Every structure is written in C-alpha cells, then in structure tokens.
C-alpha cells in the first residue's frame, strides 16, 4: 500500500474514533481531538488528490468543522477571560452561547453519515509516485507558507500563514521525517494563540492592554521559528539533486530522512558555532551529497560556485591521509574547518573536535 494511502486510512480511523467519542460526550478535549483528526484527514485527502490527479473534497468534514468552531471559540474565550481576572457579564453570555452551540453541534454530528464518509475515502486509490513527484508537492506547500513570511503582525496574513503551515506540517509527517516538526508545531501553536487574541480583541472591548502586551511578546518570537521552518528549503533542493529521489522505490520516499541527516550539523553550525553565512549553512546540508549520484556541476548550478567548492572540498579525498587532509583544511580557510567542527559535534567525535579546534 502506498504510504499516502496508508496515512489516509489511518487518518480516517482516527477520525471515526473521535466522532464516536464526541457523540458520547461533547466536551472541550473531545471537540479539540475531533477537529485535529479532521485537519489531518483533509491534509491526507489533499495529498492523495495531488497524487491521484483528482480533487478530493468531503463536504461532511467541512460541515463538522464549522459546527464545532463556535464551541472551540467559546472555550478559548472563556479560558482567556478567567485567566485575566474574569468578567461575569461576558462569562454568562459565553456560557449561554456555548450551550446553544453544543446543542446545534450535536444535531449536526448526528446528521452526518460517517459510514458514507468512510466509504468514499476508502474508495480512493493513490497511484505509486516517485519521491521526485512527492517532493514537488511539498515544494508547492512550502512556497505557499513562504508567501506569508513577511506578514509582520497583520492578523489576517498571520492566520493564513498558520493554515498553510498546518498543511505543510501534516504532509511532512505523512510522507517522511524531518528534524523540525517540533519547531513547526511550536510555530503553529504560537500563531494559534495570536489568532485567539486577535479574535478576542475584535469581539470584546475588555483587557485590551494586557492582551496587546501578550500579543507583542508572542509576535517577537515569530522570526526565529519562521526562520527555522524556512531552513527546509535547501533540504528540498538537495533532494532534487539525487538520483535516489527520482526512483519509484519505497526507500526513495524517505527523502526527508536522507536530506535531514545533516540537519543537526546545520543547527550546530548556526546555533552553537554562531554561523549566519547562508552559503556555508547550505554546504552543511549538502556536505555528503557528492557521495551519491549528484555531481559538483549540479550543485553549482543550483547553489552556486562557492557552495559547490565547499561541498567538494569538505571531505577527505581518495588516497588522502588524515595529516594531508588537515593541512588542506588549514590552507583552504576557516569555512571548511567550521563545517568539519559541526560534523564532529554531530557525531560526538570529541577527539576530532579537539584536533580541528587546534587548526
């Protein structure tokens, strides 16, 4: 079974389980879990649709999301009000609204034929695709996220960034592994909290100053997390270089594992060794790519001459002794030494790190 088809089946089963659980008890946790299961299922449907050449839309999922949205918003606002000291009038109003929203939601949930939903999704067949095609889908999703990177603090644009991030994150989880899923989740949660504050300020005229102060604190964290998510761009590029990812084999689908194996090296170079040189950071990700089928010319074409040179010189050459290698590193400048220092830390090679530090 193709990986995305398996993700589709697993997401469907999770959704069905959440529906049954929520029917028994419409509480905040169950509604939250149901909404998350729907978002993941819709993301799996999107991937399956791209891979099968068919647009897959399940109207019932959208209907549940809309009906549950009011419940979710009421719980969020009630929690915010209580955390800020409370407001009896607003709490009473929201409690009445929550009860009505819950009653309406129960009716919607009971009206949904989940068997029909399951049958329509289980009938989807995803054609086998090579990882190069899969990568193009991820690249499209990434570019949609990147379109909002200069959002500043505009509420609407930040909300759209959050939506695009969800689809990118879930898609990466479905088809591979990448080292920044944790940071992507943190960014998603951060954007969610900002959105909740914006929605609250738009609807109510209380607690403006503490909420605006909280919002400023949250938005100040955005650049770092957005920058980390943007760091997957060279991973996408490097994957395109390798013949492995033009094959249709199951192993080829692990593109993120292959390109992600140097992610730790990248982060060490950036965060621990203080490097902000974009080309040097890209070289950290690419440092092993010439061991595969990619050529120096291909690297040069996509990343430029300096990156290609760094990648070609960072590893020991055939027949080169360790002493000769170290002399070459020393002669060629600090950049190559920094790359090897990061690699030594990545592999916990303390002896190599000490020797390189002495150069």
QUILIN-V580221 format. One record per helix or strand of 2 or more residues. SS is the DSSP state (A for helix, B for strand). FROM is the first residue (numbers start at 0). LEN is the number of residues. If there is no record, write none. Layout:
# QUILIN-V580221
ss=[SS,SS]
from=[FROM,FROM]
len=[LEN,LEN]
This chain:
# QUILIN-V580221
ss=[A,A,A,A,A,A,A,A,A,A,A,A,A,A,A,A,A,A,A,A,A,A]
from=[2,27,58,87,113,130,154,180,207,221,232,242,250,254,262,277,288,295,304,321,333,349]
len=[22,25,25,24,9,16,21,23,12,9,9,4,3,6,10,9,3,8,9,11,13,8]
